[in-house]
Amino acid sequence: MIINPLIQATKLGITELVTAILKARPQVSDSLDENGRNILHIAVERKHLRIYEYLKKKLGHDKDRMLAEVDKYGNNILHLASSLGIPSTHSSVVPVEEFNTDIAREMCWDIYWLKHTRMDCHPHLRYVRNRDGKTADELFEENHLRLRKAAQRESIEMINSIIVVATLLCTVNYAALFTLPGGFDQNSGVAVLDKDNTFYKFIVVVYSAIFFSFISLAALLSLQRSAFYAEEFYISLPLKASIASICLMLAAVFTITASALALVLENKRVNVLGKIVNKAVQALVSQLPAAPPTPTPNNNTLEKPRSGLVNSGSGGTPSESHEGETVNSFILLSLLPAGYTLINIFVLIGMSYRIFENLYHDILDLLFSL
């Protein structure tokens, strides 16, 4: 069996070799493989974007003829574009999930590739049936049935976990509006720190956190209620995921900022930072090993200053101690959900980034190739 180097280079996606062969022997562009497919068919089936764009420019007027050709099974170029993105996943024995660790991205890429190829072909090819009596859209649904269900299951699991975080952020910030730093005046009912500029910054930041967490929650609920049709993986689902991730990130940032402003406001009223540093130093000193006692000529005279020093370090009225505990609780309630949120946000952003990464670079390649 004679191996055609142009066909092999196109199958393997070696752009440099395809370019060199066509420059040296342009007449071999009409080569066919054992299934009756030309090099454009192979590039589309294997989803090699760079080779496909190069061939469209290199072939010139022959491009339209080669795009309209069919293989020995009656498949046109749109039928071949409906195949799965990874050749190994054509196996009907091994599940798709074992080959693809980023299922949603693969689904988005495949639907994008079908639409991208459809723009280069005559519209009637979309309705042409192969020998099995299937159009390109029907073949796409059949080939991607397991992949679409796996992407739906993966997306819903991720959405359910992040909805909890968005709800927690919204709840914490909503509760912060009724537990303002400094409290309220007993007579007038106005906030004690009402005339402080930092107080108004705190209010604006808390409202911003509530707004963005609500938008993120709405986008996530919309994602959860989606039917996850193949067409939705093209723009709708990636767009909603991006909106949810960006808004959730902003909500977490505003929540952390609000907790920092609350700490500043409380520090103006009572020396919270000093108390926190004092407690941290005391906790650190308590963990150090005790030094051996130094013999002194008069132990009775040194006992009183030592006891006085201990009392001064742990002194303070019960009200001040209660205020310090309240502030510490408020800071923990604000920072812990925000920290947990950041971890989940990075997961969502990573997914959204991977979804759009290939689409972005492919659009750039398409624009530069025009």
C-alpha positions as CSV (number, residue, x, y, z in Angstrom):
1,M,0.0,0.0,0.0
2,I,1.4,3.3,-1.1
3,I,1.2,6.1,1.5
4,N,0.5,9.6,0.2
5,P,2.6,12.0,2.1
6,L,0.2,14.9,1.6
7,I,-2.7,12.9,2.9
8,Q,-0.7,11.7,5.9
9,A,0.6,15.2,6.7
10,T,-3.0,16.5,6.6
11,K,-4.3,13.8,8.9
12,L,-1.5,14.5,11.4
13,G,-2.0,18.2,11.2
14,I,1.6,19.0,10.1
15,T,1.0,22.5,8.6
16,E,4.7,23.0,7.5
17,L,4.8,19.7,5.6
18,V,1.5,20.4,3.8
19,T,2.7,23.8,2.8
20,A,6.0,22.5,1.5
21,I,4.4,19.7,-0.5
22,L,1.8,22.0,-2.2
23,K,4.5,24.6,-3.0
24,A,6.7,21.9,-4.7
25,R,3.8,19.9,-6.4
26,P,0.6,21.9,-6.6
27,Q,-1.0,19.2,-8.8
28,V,-1.2,16.7,-5.9
29,S,-3.9,18.8,-4.2
30,D,-6.5,16.5,-5.8
31,S,-5.3,13.5,-3.9
32,L,-7.9,11.2,-2.3
33,D,-7.5,8.8,0.6
34,E,-8.9,5.2,0.8
35,N,-12.4,6.6,1.6
36,G,-12.5,9.0,-1.3
37,R,-11.9,12.1,0.7
38,N,-9.8,15.0,-0.4
39,I,-7.4,17.1,1.7
40,L,-10.1,19.6,2.6
41,H,-12.4,16.8,3.8
42,I,-9.6,15.4,6.0
43,A,-8.6,18.7,7.5
44,V,-12.3,19.4,8.4
45,E,-12.8,15.9,9.8
46,R,-9.7,16.1,12.0
47,K,-10.5,19.8,12.8
48,H,-7.1,21.2,11.8
49,L,-8.0,24.9,11.6
50,R,-4.6,26.2,10.4
51,I,-4.4,23.6,7.5
52,Y,-8.0,24.2,6.6
53,E,-7.6,28.0,6.4
54,Y,-4.3,27.6,4.4
55,L,-6.0,25.2,1.9
56,K,-8.8,27.6,1.3
57,K,-6.4,30.3,0.3
58,K,-4.0,28.0,-1.6
59,L,-6.6,26.1,-3.7
60,G,-8.3,29.2,-5.1
61,H,-11.1,28.4,-7.5
62,D,-10.8,24.7,-6.9
63,K,-11.9,25.2,-3.3
64,D,-15.6,25.4,-4.1
65,R,-15.4,22.2,-6.2
66,M,-13.6,20.3,-3.4
67,L,-16.0,21.6,-0.7
68,A,-18.9,20.2,-2.7
69,E,-17.4,16.7,-3.3
70,V,-18.6,13.7,-1.4
71,D,-16.8,10.6,-0.3
72,K,-17.7,7.0,-1.1
73,Y,-20.2,6.9,1.8
74,G,-22.1,9.9,0.5
75,N,-20.8,12.3,3.2
76,N,-20.1,15.9,2.2
77,I,-17.8,18.2,4.1
78,L,-20.6,19.1,6.7
79,H,-21.1,15.4,7.5
80,L,-17.4,15.2,8.3
81,A,-17.4,18.4,10.3
82,S,-20.1,16.7,12.5
83,S,-17.6,14.1,13.8
84,L,-16.2,14.2,17.4
85,G,-13.2,16.4,18.0
86,I,-10.9,13.6,19.3
87,P,-10.6,10.6,17.0
88,S,-10.2,8.2,19.9
89,T,-13.7,9.0,21.1
90,H,-15.2,7.4,18.1
91,S,-14.9,4.1,20.0
92,S,-18.3,2.8,21.1
93,V,-16.7,0.7,23.9
94,V,-14.8,3.2,26.0
95,P,-16.9,6.1,27.5
96,V,-16.2,9.6,26.2
97,E,-15.4,10.9,29.7
98,E,-12.3,8.8,29.9
99,F,-10.8,10.5,26.9
100,N,-11.9,14.1,27.5
101,T,-11.3,15.9,30.8
102,D,-12.9,19.1,29.6
103,I,-16.2,18.0,28.2
104,A,-17.9,21.3,28.0
105,R,-15.0,22.9,26.0
106,E,-15.1,20.0,23.6
107,M,-18.8,20.4,23.0
108,C,-18.4,24.1,22.4
109,W,-15.5,23.6,20.0
110,D,-17.4,21.0,18.0
111,I,-20.5,23.1,17.5
112,Y,-18.3,26.1,16.6
113,W,-16.4,24.0,14.1
114,L,-19.6,22.9,12.4
115,K,-20.9,26.4,12.1
116,H,-17.5,27.7,10.9
117,T,-17.4,25.1,8.1
118,R,-21.1,25.8,7.2
119,M,-20.2,29.4,6.4
120,D,-17.8,28.3,3.7
121,C,-20.2,25.9,1.9
122,H,-23.2,26.3,-0.2
123,P,-26.4,26.4,2.0
124,H,-28.0,23.4,0.3
125,L,-25.2,21.1,1.6
126,R,-26.8,21.4,5.1
127,Y,-29.9,19.4,3.8
128,V,-28.1,16.8,1.8
129,R,-28.4,13.3,3.2
130,N,-25.6,10.6,3.1
131,R,-26.1,6.9,2.3
132,D,-27.5,6.4,5.8
133,G,-30.2,9.0,5.1
134,K,-28.9,11.5,7.6
135,T,-28.2,15.2,7.3
136,A,-25.2,16.9,8.9
137,D,-27.2,18.2,11.8
138,E,-28.8,14.8,12.5
139,L,-25.3,13.2,12.3
140,F,-24.0,15.8,14.7
141,E,-26.7,15.1,17.3
142,E,-26.1,11.3,17.0
143,N,-22.3,11.6,17.3
144,H,-22.5,14.1,20.2
145,L,-25.3,12.5,22.2
146,R,-23.1,11.0,24.9
147,L,-20.8,14.0,24.9
148,R,-23.7,16.4,25.4
149,K,-25.2,14.4,28.3
150,A,-21.7,14.3,29.9
151,A,-21.3,18.0,29.5
152,Q,-24.7,18.6,30.9
153,R,-24.0,16.5,34.0
154,E,-20.6,18.1,34.6
155,S,-22.0,21.6,34.2
156,I,-25.0,21.0,36.6
157,E,-22.7,19.6,39.3
158,M,-20.5,22.6,39.1
159,I,-23.4,25.0,39.0
160,N,-25.0,23.4,42.1
161,S,-21.9,23.9,44.1
162,I,-21.3,27.5,43.1
163,I,-24.9,28.5,43.6
164,V,-24.4,27.7,47.3
165,V,-21.4,30.1,47.3
166,A,-23.3,32.9,45.5
167,T,-26.2,32.5,48.0
168,L,-23.9,32.6,50.9
169,L,-22.2,35.8,49.7
170,C,-25.5,37.5,49.1
171,T,-26.8,36.4,52.6
172,V,-23.6,37.6,54.4
173,N,-23.7,41.0,52.7
174,Y,-27.4,41.4,53.2
175,A,-26.9,40.7,56.9
176,A,-24.1,43.2,57.1
177,L,-26.5,46.0,56.3
178,F,-28.4,45.4,59.5
179,T,-25.2,44.9,61.6
180,L,-23.4,48.1,60.8
181,P,-20.0,48.8,62.4
182,G,-20.5,50.9,65.5
183,G,-24.2,50.0,65.8
184,F,-27.1,52.5,66.0
185,D,-27.9,55.4,68.3
186,Q,-30.4,54.3,71.0
187,N,-32.3,57.6,70.8
188,S,-32.4,58.6,67.1
189,G,-31.9,55.2,65.5
190,V,-29.2,56.6,63.2
191,A,-25.9,54.8,62.7
192,V,-23.3,56.0,65.1
193,L,-20.7,56.4,62.4
194,D,-23.1,58.1,60.0
195,K,-20.8,61.2,59.6
196,D,-17.7,59.2,58.7
197,N,-16.8,59.1,55.0
198,T,-15.5,55.5,55.4
199,F,-18.9,54.5,56.6
200,Y,-20.5,55.6,53.3
201,K,-17.8,53.7,51.4
202,F,-18.7,50.6,53.4
203,I,-22.3,51.0,52.5
204,V,-21.5,51.4,48.8
205,V,-19.2,48.3,48.8
206,V,-21.8,46.2,50.6
207,Y,-24.5,47.1,48.1
208,S,-22.1,46.4,45.2
209,A,-21.4,43.0,46.7
210,I,-25.1,42.2,47.0
211,F,-25.8,43.4,43.4
212,F,-23.0,41.3,41.8
213,S,-23.8,38.3,43.9
214,F,-27.5,38.6,42.8
215,I,-26.5,38.9,39.1
216,S,-24.2,35.8,39.5
217,L,-27.0,33.9,41.2
218,A,-29.4,34.8,38.4
219,A,-26.9,33.7,35.7
220,L,-26.3,30.4,37.6
221,L,-30.0,29.7,37.9
222,S,-30.4,30.4,34.2
223,L,-27.7,28.0,33.5
224,Q,-29.3,25.4,35.7
225,R,-32.6,25.7,34.0
226,S,-31.1,25.4,30.5
227,A,-32.0,22.5,28.3
228,F,-28.4,22.1,27.2
229,Y,-29.2,21.7,23.5
230,A,-26.3,21.5,21.1
231,E,-26.9,25.0,19.8
232,E,-26.7,26.5,23.3
233,F,-23.1,25.4,23.6
234,Y,-22.2,27.9,20.9
235,I,-22.8,31.2,22.6
236,S,-25.6,31.0,25.2
237,L,-24.0,28.7,27.8
238,P,-20.4,30.1,27.6
239,L,-21.7,33.6,27.9
240,K,-23.8,32.8,31.0
241,A,-20.9,31.0,32.6
242,S,-18.6,34.0,31.9
243,I,-21.1,36.5,33.4
244,A,-21.6,34.3,36.5
245,S,-17.8,33.9,37.0
246,I,-17.0,37.6,36.6
247,C,-19.9,38.7,38.9
248,L,-19.0,36.2,41.5
249,M,-15.4,37.3,41.5
250,L,-16.5,41.0,41.9
251,A,-18.9,40.0,44.7
252,A,-16.1,38.2,46.5
253,V,-13.7,41.2,46.1
254,F,-16.4,43.6,47.4
255,T,-17.1,41.3,50.3
256,I,-13.4,41.3,51.3
257,T,-13.3,45.1,50.9
258,A,-16.3,45.5,53.1
259,S,-14.8,43.4,55.8
260,A,-11.6,45.5,55.7
261,L,-13.6,48.8,55.8
262,A,-15.6,47.4,58.8
263,L,-12.3,46.7,60.5
264,V,-11.2,50.2,59.9
265,L,-14.4,51.7,61.2
266,E,-14.3,49.6,64.3
267,N,-10.7,50.5,64.9
268,K,-11.7,54.2,64.9
269,R,-14.3,53.6,67.6
270,V,-12.4,51.1,69.7
271,N,-8.7,50.1,69.2
272,V,-9.6,46.8,67.5
273,L,-6.3,46.5,65.6
274,G,-4.4,47.0,68.9
275,K,-6.5,44.3,70.6
276,I,-6.0,41.9,67.8
277,V,-2.3,42.4,67.7
278,N,-2.1,42.2,71.5
279,K,-4.0,38.9,71.4
280,A,-1.9,37.5,68.6
281,V,1.3,38.4,70.5
282,Q,0.0,36.8,73.7
283,A,-1.0,33.7,71.8
284,L,2.5,33.5,70.2
285,V,4.3,34.1,73.5
286,S,2.2,31.4,75.2
287,Q,3.4,28.8,72.6
288,L,7.1,29.6,73.4
289,P,8.9,27.2,75.8
290,A,9.2,28.6,79.3
291,A,12.6,29.9,80.2
292,P,14.3,28.4,83.3
293,P,13.9,30.5,86.5
294,T,16.8,32.7,87.3
295,P,17.9,32.7,90.9
296,T,17.6,36.0,92.6
297,P,18.6,37.2,96.1
298,N,15.1,38.4,96.9
299,N,12.2,36.6,95.2
300,N,9.5,38.3,97.2
301,T,10.4,41.8,95.9
302,L,10.2,40.6,92.2
303,E,6.9,38.7,92.6
304,K,4.7,41.8,92.6
305,P,5.9,43.4,89.4
306,R,5.6,40.1,87.7
307,S,2.0,39.7,88.7
308,G,1.2,43.3,87.8
309,L,2.7,42.8,84.3
310,V,0.5,39.8,83.7
311,N,-2.6,41.7,84.8
312,S,-1.8,44.6,82.6
313,G,-1.4,42.3,79.6
314,S,-4.8,40.6,80.1
315,G,-6.7,43.6,81.4
316,G,-9.7,45.4,80.0
317,T,-13.3,45.8,80.9
318,P,-15.8,43.1,80.1
319,S,-17.5,45.4,77.6
320,E,-14.3,45.9,75.7
321,S,-13.6,42.2,75.6
322,H,-17.2,41.6,74.3
323,E,-16.7,44.3,71.6
324,G,-13.4,42.6,70.5
325,E,-15.1,39.2,70.2
326,T,-18.0,40.8,68.2
327,V,-15.6,42.4,65.8
328,N,-13.6,39.2,65.4
329,S,-16.8,37.2,64.7
330,F,-17.9,39.8,62.1
331,I,-14.5,39.6,60.3
332,L,-14.6,35.8,60.3
333,L,-18.1,35.8,58.9
334,S,-17.0,38.1,56.2
335,L,-13.7,36.6,55.3
336,L,-14.3,32.9,55.5
337,P,-17.2,32.8,52.9
338,A,-15.2,35.1,50.6
339,G,-12.1,32.9,50.8
340,Y,-14.2,29.8,50.1
341,T,-15.8,31.7,47.2
342,L,-12.5,32.6,45.6
343,I,-11.6,28.9,45.4
344,N,-14.8,28.1,43.6
345,I,-14.6,31.1,41.4
346,F,-11.2,30.1,40.1
347,V,-12.7,26.8,39.1
348,L,-15.5,28.5,37.2
349,I,-13.2,31.0,35.6
350,G,-10.9,28.2,34.6
351,M,-13.8,26.5,32.9
352,S,-15.0,29.7,31.2
353,Y,-11.4,30.5,30.1
354,R,-10.9,27.1,28.5
355,I,-14.2,27.3,26.7
356,F,-13.3,30.6,25.1
357,E,-9.6,30.0,24.7
358,N,-9.8,28.0,21.4
359,L,-12.7,30.1,20.1
360,Y,-10.7,33.3,20.6
361,H,-7.5,32.1,19.0
362,D,-9.4,30.5,16.1
363,I,-11.3,33.7,15.4
364,L,-8.0,35.6,15.4
365,D,-6.6,33.1,13.0
366,L,-9.7,33.5,10.8
367,L,-9.4,37.3,10.8
368,F,-5.7,37.2,9.9
369,S,-6.3,34.7,7.2
370,L,-8.8,37.0,5.4
